[in-house]
Amino acid sequence: ARRALTGRALTYTVLVAGLIVWVLPFVWMLLGSVKTQSEILQRPPTWLPQQITWENFAQWFGPLDIGRFFTNSVVVALLTVLGNLVFCSMVGYALAKMDFPGKKLLFAVVLITLMVPGIVTFVPLFVMVSSFGLTSSYAALILPFVTTPLGVFLMRQFMLGIPDELLEAARIDGAGELRIFARVVMPLCGPPLATLGILTFLASWNNFLWPLVAAQSEDMYTLPVAISLYATGQNATDYGLLLAGSVLVIAPIILLFVFLQRYFIQGVATTGLK
């Protein structure tokens, strides 16, 4: 009993220490967002602000017009999530429950694509988007990521666990494949859909390099691009402005995860994605 109690205490100590290490940067970011530039740069640094200022947030909501960049990020993220939920589910259903020539080869291509770094396809993708004249548009920011191999793999793995007898019963009743997919399969896919939605939203919301290149006009900048360009100048970085912008970027992500964490954990567990 003493050994078990010691082991539990050690486990909790390690977990608490890890939590503190993980939380400290966010605490520093939040406190730094209400400090002046001189206070952030002073040595030795201080945790608590000597005088709270909201000037950093006022600049984002005033002259810099963060609402425009926030709208771009929301539109791009939501449409990308919607596309992944629909198309990844369709491809996953086909790979899991339908028989057609080249099925194994197609799944092998999906697995191979999972192992290819995104930066490898960056230049060809930009050339393709440019050749279609889509730069500086929502289409350029959304279409390249409307379906992902990870999403296809995630949905396929979950749909493999849906009983074939359930689908056969629907076919006997005269339902077509599209109706089976929409009325039978999709209502059972709540956890993996939530997981896919969160992962896709995170990737789209935090995406920096592609919007920096594809959004060649200021009107199409997303939040990460706007924060990088306006808070970091050629000669100096406005750290207060940068930290305030980071708070505004990360707040929706934290809220999303808090509300959907139960579905996210359940989806990861049921699909075997470790």
C-alpha positions as MATLAB code, in Angstrom:
seq = 'ARRALTGRALTYTVLVAGLIVWVLPFVWMLLGSVKTQSEILQRPPTWLPQQITWENFAQWFGPLDIGRFFTNSVVVALLTVLGNLVFCSMVGYALAKMDFPGKKLLFAVVLITLMVPGIVTFVPLFVMVSSFGLTSSYAALILPFVTTPLGVFLMRQFMLGIPDELLEAARIDGAGELRIFARVVMPLCGPPLATLGILTFLASWNNFLWPLVAAQSEDMYTLPVAISLYATGQNATDYGLLLAGSVLVIAPIILLFVFLQRYFIQGVATTGLK';
ca = [
       0.000    0.000    0.000;
       2.829    2.406    0.846;
       4.534    1.627   -2.468;
       1.299    2.306   -4.377;
       0.790    5.570   -2.482;
       4.367    6.652   -3.234;
       3.948    5.808   -6.902;
       0.707    7.775   -7.101;
       2.293   10.784   -5.371;
       5.232   10.658   -7.788;
       2.860   10.454  -10.751;
       0.871   13.470   -9.573;
       4.062   15.412   -8.920;
       5.324   14.768  -12.450;
       1.926   15.677  -13.942;
       1.680   18.905  -11.960;
       5.243   19.852  -12.921;
       4.457   19.180  -16.576;
       1.249   21.235  -16.333;
       3.139   24.176  -14.836;
       5.770   24.049  -17.585;
       3.020   23.917  -20.224;
       0.929   26.740  -18.718;
       3.726   29.225  -17.903;
       4.231   30.479  -21.508;
       0.507   31.189  -21.811;
       0.489   33.052  -18.483;
       3.484   35.113  -19.630;
       1.752   35.853  -22.933;
      -1.458   36.974  -21.191;
       0.348   39.180  -18.650;
       2.691   40.604  -21.289;
      -0.243   41.630  -23.474;
      -1.236   44.277  -20.895;
       2.298   45.603  -20.339;
       4.060   48.482  -22.016;
       6.984   47.861  -24.362;
       9.479   49.280  -21.868;
       8.218   47.048  -19.071;
       8.432   43.943  -21.238;
      12.047   44.749  -22.137;
      13.220   45.744  -18.655;
      15.794   43.648  -16.834;
      15.242   41.758  -14.634;
      11.813   40.882  -16.069;
       8.688   40.986  -13.928;
       5.704   38.653  -14.060;
       2.946   40.975  -12.884;
       2.461   44.224  -14.807;
       3.366   47.331  -12.842;
       0.698   49.296  -14.663;
      -1.971   47.527  -16.719;
      -2.492   49.040  -20.151;
      -5.029   48.090  -22.806;
      -3.258   50.059  -25.525;
      -2.019   46.912  -27.266;
      -5.565   45.583  -27.687;
      -6.824   49.057  -28.576;
      -4.426   49.183  -31.514;
      -5.688   45.850  -32.838;
      -9.339   46.838  -32.545;
      -8.672   50.394  -33.724;
      -6.110   51.426  -36.362;
      -5.101   47.887  -37.343;
      -8.727   46.733  -37.778;
      -8.312   43.165  -36.553;
     -11.948   42.425  -37.386;
     -11.060   42.194  -41.066;
      -8.330   39.610  -40.443;
     -10.481   37.762  -37.900;
     -13.256   37.446  -40.484;
     -10.828   36.053  -43.047;
      -9.533   33.480  -40.568;
     -13.052   32.440  -39.539;
     -14.281   32.076  -43.134;
     -11.218   30.095  -44.215;
     -11.234   27.859  -41.129;
     -14.972   27.095  -41.178;
     -15.135   26.339  -44.901;
     -12.008   24.189  -44.658;
     -13.523   22.273  -41.742;
     -16.820   21.830  -43.616;
     -15.022   20.555  -46.704;
     -13.006   18.051  -44.689;
     -16.038   16.789  -42.790;
     -17.929   16.140  -46.015;
     -15.280   14.949  -48.449;
     -13.044   13.041  -46.030;
     -16.139   11.227  -44.774;
     -17.155   10.322  -48.326;
     -13.723    8.984  -49.231;
     -13.428    7.206  -45.888;
     -16.803    5.537  -46.421;
     -15.826    4.388  -49.900;
     -12.540    2.927  -48.647;
     -14.153    1.247  -45.652;
     -17.459   -0.105  -46.951;
     -17.426   -0.208  -50.749;
     -15.657   -2.529  -53.174;
     -14.215   -1.095  -56.370;
     -11.132   -1.654  -58.560;
      -8.005    0.027  -57.190;
      -9.349    0.343  -53.655;
      -6.184   -0.984  -51.996;
      -3.990    1.105  -54.255;
      -5.964    4.247  -53.402;
      -5.624    3.575  -49.688;
      -1.889    2.993  -50.151;
      -1.653    6.402  -51.844;
      -3.426    7.953  -48.852;
      -0.936    6.350  -46.455;
       2.031    7.459  -48.563;
       0.649   11.001  -48.714;
       0.455   11.012  -44.917;
       4.230   10.613  -44.789;
       4.990   13.390  -47.301;
       5.838   16.742  -45.616;
       3.568   19.560  -46.709;
       6.506   21.782  -47.630;
       7.401   19.346  -50.437;
       4.198   20.195  -52.318;
       4.270   23.890  -51.429;
       5.851   25.213  -54.644;
       3.877   22.993  -57.081;
       0.688   23.908  -55.226;
       1.404   27.622  -55.490;
       2.204   27.301  -59.208;
      -1.095   25.475  -59.732;
      -3.089   28.072  -57.799;
      -1.366   30.905  -59.677;
      -1.999   29.306  -63.060;
      -5.739   29.268  -62.291;
      -5.615   32.916  -61.228;
      -6.818   32.192  -57.704;
      -4.202   34.070  -55.698;
      -5.513   36.652  -53.204;
      -8.866   34.891  -52.932;
     -10.664   32.655  -50.482;
     -10.432   29.841  -53.012;
      -6.623   29.925  -52.833;
      -6.714   29.692  -49.045;
      -9.372   26.967  -48.833;
      -9.295   24.599  -51.829;
      -5.776   23.150  -51.285;
      -6.812   21.953  -47.806;
     -10.443   21.001  -48.347;
      -9.493   17.304  -48.078;
      -6.561   15.869  -46.135;
      -5.091   12.342  -46.000;
      -5.241   12.387  -42.201;
      -8.971   13.091  -42.354;
      -9.542   10.278  -44.845;
      -7.542    7.856  -42.702;
      -9.350    8.915  -39.521;
     -12.830    8.485  -40.991;
     -11.976    5.184  -42.669;
     -10.656    3.695  -39.445;
     -13.830    4.579  -37.583;
     -16.191    3.449  -40.338;
     -14.530    0.032  -40.450;
     -16.128   -0.567  -37.049;
     -19.675    0.080  -38.284;
     -21.443   -3.309  -38.695;
     -21.941   -4.362  -42.315;
     -25.291   -5.887  -41.312;
     -26.614   -2.396  -40.592;
     -25.745   -1.240  -44.086;
     -27.130   -4.399  -45.689;
     -30.431   -3.893  -43.880;
     -30.636   -0.380  -45.313;
     -29.885   -1.705  -48.816;
     -32.622   -4.329  -48.484;
     -35.036   -1.536  -47.599;
     -34.149    0.102  -50.908;
     -31.768    2.806  -49.734;
     -29.014    3.897  -52.095;
     -25.392    4.391  -51.089;
     -25.742    8.165  -50.770;
     -28.787    7.816  -48.526;
     -27.057    5.139  -46.433;
     -24.066    7.414  -46.058;
     -26.167   10.425  -45.033;
     -28.865    8.735  -42.924;
     -27.085    5.701  -41.416;
     -23.333    6.212  -41.379;
     -22.909    9.914  -40.663;
     -25.160    9.988  -37.534;
     -22.852    7.321  -36.025;
     -19.688    9.336  -36.702;
     -20.050   12.077  -34.108;
     -16.752   11.468  -32.227;
     -14.474   11.176  -35.303;
     -16.182   14.142  -36.940;
     -15.539   16.234  -33.841;
     -11.918   15.084  -33.784;
     -11.454   15.840  -37.471;
     -13.162   19.205  -37.064;
     -10.890   20.250  -34.202;
      -7.694   19.098  -35.921;
      -8.669   20.778  -39.185;
      -9.690   23.993  -37.452;
      -6.397   24.119  -35.560;
      -4.351   23.541  -38.705;
      -6.287   26.150  -40.709;
      -6.472   28.744  -37.943;
      -2.724   28.534  -37.210;
      -1.607   28.221  -40.824;
       0.923   30.947  -41.569;
       3.196   30.134  -44.490;
       0.550   29.357  -47.104;
      -1.671   32.418  -46.403;
       1.470   34.582  -46.359;
       2.223   33.522  -49.943;
      -1.274   32.982  -51.355;
      -2.898   36.088  -49.831;
      -0.945   38.684  -51.757;
      -3.240   41.551  -50.829;
      -3.741   43.015  -47.357;
      -7.503   42.475  -47.538;
      -7.001   38.693  -47.581;
      -4.544   38.410  -44.674;
      -5.458   35.981  -41.922;
      -4.702   36.594  -38.237;
      -1.266   34.895  -38.070;
      -0.072   36.785  -41.154;
      -1.397   40.118  -39.886;
       0.212   39.661  -36.478;
       3.557   38.786  -38.025;
       3.589   41.710  -40.434;
       2.247   44.436  -38.144;
       3.846   43.501  -34.827;
       7.316   42.662  -36.160;
       8.935   45.428  -38.151;
      12.257   45.463  -39.978;
      14.055   47.304  -37.181;
      12.120   46.490  -34.022;
       9.379   44.219  -32.681;
       6.450   45.598  -30.713;
       6.263   42.763  -28.183;
       3.171   44.091  -26.445;
       1.306   44.242  -29.741;
       2.613   40.790  -30.653;
       1.513   39.237  -27.336;
      -1.911   40.884  -27.507;
      -2.400   39.557  -31.026;
      -1.339   36.096  -29.884;
      -3.957   36.205  -27.123;
      -6.632   37.078  -29.680;
      -5.510   34.233  -31.940;
      -5.347   31.541  -29.277;
      -8.550   32.403  -27.383;
     -10.969   30.849  -29.957;
      -8.855   27.683  -30.082;
      -8.953   27.225  -26.314;
     -12.714   27.801  -26.231;
     -13.243   25.319  -29.064;
     -11.226   22.625  -27.333;
     -12.942   23.209  -23.966;
     -16.378   22.714  -25.493;
     -15.432   19.731  -27.688;
     -12.750   17.979  -25.624;
     -15.065   15.098  -24.691;
     -15.776   14.328  -28.342;
     -12.120   14.783  -29.258;
     -10.936   12.247  -26.655;
     -13.701    9.820  -27.571;
     -12.915   10.128  -31.271;
      -9.197    9.494  -30.753;
      -9.940    6.451  -28.597;
     -12.496    4.899  -30.953;
     -10.388    5.305  -34.094;
      -7.228    3.884  -32.551;
      -5.263    7.062  -33.314;
      -2.600    7.294  -30.605;
];
